[in-house]
Amino acid sequence: MNHIEESTTDSAYRSVRALKEWLKLTRRKINEEQKHIPGSIILPHSKWEKYTCYYFIETLNFPELQNEVRDHLIDMTAANTAIPKDIIRSCFNSARVESLKMYDLGTPKLEIVPHSIPVRRRSEPKRSSRTLLIPNETSQELSSPVPTLQLSDIDADKAQMTKLKIGHLHFEVPTRIFERLTIKAEQATTNNAERDDLIIRLFLRYNPLGPGTGFFWSMDNRVYKFLEENNGGRSVIEGFASPFNHNLDNFCSAFNEDMKFGSRGSFFDYISALDIPVKMIANPPYTLNVLNKAADVCIDYIERVPGSECIMMYPDWRDSEGIKKLMNHPKCQYKIFKNQEYTVHDYSQDKVIMTPMSLIFFIISSGTPSVSIDDMAEKIGESYNETVAGKSPRWLDRSVGSPIPSPGRNL
């Protein structure tokens, strides 16, 4: 993932295409093998998407563990399909060889994408879409190899989702968020070509971490507002976010190039160098290595910087080392919320949802915290009640997707 950030736009596009092709071919090969192995289980696309998102998050944060993370991905896949690990590994390797042929593609060229109305659930309001016209494949006529962004003539005031297509890669983002990204890109560049290239590179970086996996879920933004307003005189920083899904203007994200969209860079680098008291809100991606390291650096921060405070939202994986350390720390308060006792915000759809899992909220501080865990729990409950008021029991039972699976007991 890091090399995509350092590539040219054209080579970044080809790299992401190769990654996507590798994943598609791997799943296809695994399911072909499944037909020949008695008792094995097919690998659904939704589960595979979550597994590969785990892989990218782990290798992005811990590049030195890439081989170890890849082996764990193979272990997870084997455990959930009942296919021997050596066969899974063979599928990975052969698909990788085939996917590298994608590097022979030329630079993107312009393709007009017809607009469409997304399929919606009966209970959801109708959404209209606007579509971007983005270069696709090689073209001799293009004066510049760098693509340009254009909007179709659909009424932007009625649009709620914007669809972006870069060659064979697709991304859909709420229009409100896309407009925010465009403003940031304009402020960071001097002309339209540079602006368009910056936006395209942003979408390429995050394409492998696409929505639907939990990566774009956030603490309920009403709770964020409560925590920002009750800051105890400290600056408030959002530890894990992206240009797509940040609640606060002060936020950290995975890529250095995100700084052009207002990011402060890597959370782990930022908090390790931080020597002034702030209120840090951390909702890390749900993988064990990231959760454990986030717990370590937050504990280290509040122990070395007087007046500092960290508020954290974790999955209820109480057997993990990081959660054990937080629960046992003398300056930590925490509360567990069961499924359907809280709400979060899904920035891939820009709406409030409920998730099919329990969460733990932590407050850890070097002195008196700006809010108590009971104050925070009350706000979480208020936000939940506002969301579910007047909704039917059937709506309450509905879960939307699921986060990345635990690499441990929650395979």
Order of alpha helices (4+ residues) and beta strands (2+ residues): alpha-alpha-alpha-alpha-alpha-beta-beta-beta-beta-beta-alpha-alpha-beta-alpha-beta-beta-alpha-beta-alpha-beta-alpha-beta-beta-beta-beta-alpha-alpha
